[in-house]
Amino acid sequence: QVQLVESGGGYVQAGGSLRLSCAASVASGVSFSDYAMAWFRQAPGKEREFVASISRRSDYTYYANSVRGGVTISRDNVKNLVYLQMNSLGPEDTAVYYCGADLGGYGSSWGEYEYWGQGTQVTVSS
């Protein structure tokens, strides 16, 4: 019922910034604002890990301790978009970044999210 497409990834030097976007297409009868949204990332050889999540109407946001302070999640329920602003990037942030949609809460477990995009690669050079 939801299709997600991430964009905005690329190559950046350490200390730089990127803004990722996730565009959602929802089936008729449901609304983008019905879904909590989140960003996860997966580095080579590692498990997918939580980055940030946002509630349906942006009332609440939740960040992983590893990125707190350098990342901001936001959403636009009119344009059906969710964003991840990342600042002060380091090589440890190199990963494929995925957005996920959940009809329930805005938790930090990837198993909670029903829908996923294909991911966008972020590579940070030292």
C-alpha positions in Angstrom: 0.0 0.0 0.0 3.0 2.3 0.3 5.9 2.7 -2.1 9.0 4.5 -0.9 11.8 5.9 -3.0 14.9 7.4 -1.3 17.1 9.9 -2.9 19.9 12.4 -2.0 22.7 10.1 -1.3 26.2 10.4 -2.7 29.8 11.1 -2.0 30.8 13.7 0.6 34.0 14.5 2.5 34.2 14.1 6.2 32.6 17.1 7.9 30.1 17.7 5.1 26.4 17.5 5.0 23.7 15.7 3.1 19.9 15.8 3.0 18.2 12.6 2.2 14.6 12.5 0.9 12.1 9.7 0.8 9.0 10.1 -1.4 6.0 8.0 -0.6 3.2 6.9 -2.9 0.2 5.6 -1.0 -2.8 3.6 -2.1 -6.2 5.2 -2.3 -8.0 5.0 1.0 -4.9 5.6 3.1 -2.9 8.7 3.8 0.8 9.3 4.2 0.0 10.8 7.6 -1.3 7.4 8.7 2.3 6.2 8.8 5.1 6.8 11.2 8.4 7.0 9.3 11.9 6.1 10.0 15.4 6.0 8.6 17.7 3.1 9.0 21.1 2.4 7.6 23.2 -0.6 6.7 26.9 -0.6 6.4 28.8 -3.4 4.5 28.9 -6.5 6.7 26.7 -5.0 9.4 23.1 -5.3 10.4 20.6 -2.7 9.5 20.5 -0.1 12.3 18.1 2.5 13.4 18.9 6.2 12.7 15.8 8.2 13.4 12.0 8.1 13.4 9.1 10.6 13.4 5.5 10.2 14.4 2.6 10.7 12.0 2.2 14.4 12.6 5.7 15.2 13.6 4.8 15.5 17.3 7.6 13.2 18.3 11.0 12.3 17.0 13.4 9.7 18.1 17.1 9.4 17.4 19.8 6.7 17.8 22.4 7.7 20.4 25.1 7.2 17.8 23.7 10.0 15.6 22.0 12.3 18.1 23.0 16.0 17.5 24.2 15.4 13.9 20.9 14.3 12.3 17.4 15.8 12.0 14.4 14.0 10.7 11.4 15.8 9.4 8.4 15.2 7.2 6.0 17.0 4.9 2.5 15.4 5.0 1.3 17.6 2.1 4.1 16.5 -0.2 4.4 12.9 1.1 8.0 13.4 1.9 10.3 12.5 4.8 13.8 14.0 5.1 17.0 13.2 6.9 19.4 16.1 7.3 22.8 14.9 8.2 25.6 17.2 9.3 29.2 16.7 10.4 29.4 13.4 8.5 32.2 11.0 9.2 33.4 7.8 7.5 31.5 5.8 10.0 28.3 7.2 8.5 29.0 5.4 5.2 26.1 3.1 4.5 23.0 2.5 2.5 20.2 4.5 4.0 16.6 3.2 3.9 13.3 4.8 4.9 10.6 2.7 6.4 6.8 3.2 7.0 4.9 1.8 9.9 1.1 2.1 10.6 1.9 1.7 14.3 4.4 3.6 16.4 7.7 5.2 15.6 10.0 2.6 17.2 13.6 1.7 16.6 13.2 -1.9 15.5 13.4 -2.5 11.8 10.9 -5.4 12.1 8.2 -2.9 13.1 8.2 -1.3 9.7 6.0 -2.8 7.0 7.3 -0.9 4.0 10.8 -0.1 2.8 12.4 1.8 0.0 15.3 0.5 -2.1 17.9 2.6 -0.3 20.3 5.3 -1.2 24.1 5.0 -0.8 26.0 7.5 1.3 29.7 7.4 1.2 31.9 9.7 3.4 35.5 10.0 2.6 38.1 10.8 5.2 
